[in-house]
Amino acid sequence: MAPKKKTLRVEVPDALRGVALEQRLSGSELRSEPEGWAVVGVADGDLSQALATIQQWLHDEAIERTTVHFGGRPLTMTRD
């Protein structure tokens, strides 16, 4: 039996910057949610690479912080 893959959900400030992250995270999609925008995908075993990609996106897009939800747990990430 294959292990259950955990969902990775990243809160994004707007659709434009969400598309920029969606293009960087393979297998993800931009979604409009009641709380705003989010990029959602499945962590396929390389969580550290996904987090490094998000960190670089924060820096490149000059975003101070975001919340990443992984397996139902929130993690606040900051640009620096």
N, C-alpha and C positions, 0 to 999 in steps of 0.2 A: 504494500500500500504506500503510495507516494505521500510525503508530508504535505499538510495543508499550507498553501501559500497565504501569506499575510498581506493585507491591503496596505498600501502606502498612500496617504492623502496629504497633500501640501496645500495650505491656505495661501492664496495669491491675492495681491491687492487689486488687480484688474485683469480683464481678458487679454490685453496686449502683452503684459508681462507673463501672464499664464501661458500663452502660446509659446513664448520664449523658453519657458521651463519644459513644457510638453515636448518640444522638439529635442531637448537634451536628454530627457528620461525615456528610454525605449519602452514601448508598450503602455504608455500612459495616455490619458485623455483629459482635456479641459472640460470641466462641468460647471454649470451655473447651479448654485445651491441657494437655499433660503437665506443663509448667512453671508453669501457672496460667491466668489469664485474659488475653485480648487482644482488642482491637478491630481488625478487619481490613477494609480497603477497597482501592480502586484510586485512585491519585493521577491525577486527570484533567487535569493541566496547571497547576493552581493550588496548587502545593506550599506556597508562602508563606502562602496563606490557611489551609490545613490546619494548618500549624505554628502559626500565630497562634491558631487555635481550640484546639489542644492546650495551648498556653501558658495561655490563659484558663481552660481546664478545670483545669489544675494549680493555678492560683491559687484558683479558686472552690471546689474540692474539698479545698484545703489538703494537697495531695500534694507532697512535697519534690522528687521526681524520677521520671522514667520513661525507658524506652528506646523509641525509635521506630526501626523497621526500614523502610528505603525502598530498594527495589531490591537487597535483600540486605545493605545496609550499616547497621550500628547507629549511632544518634545518641542521646546522653544529653541529655535536656532537664531543666532545673531550674525550680522555681517562680518564682524571681526572677532 
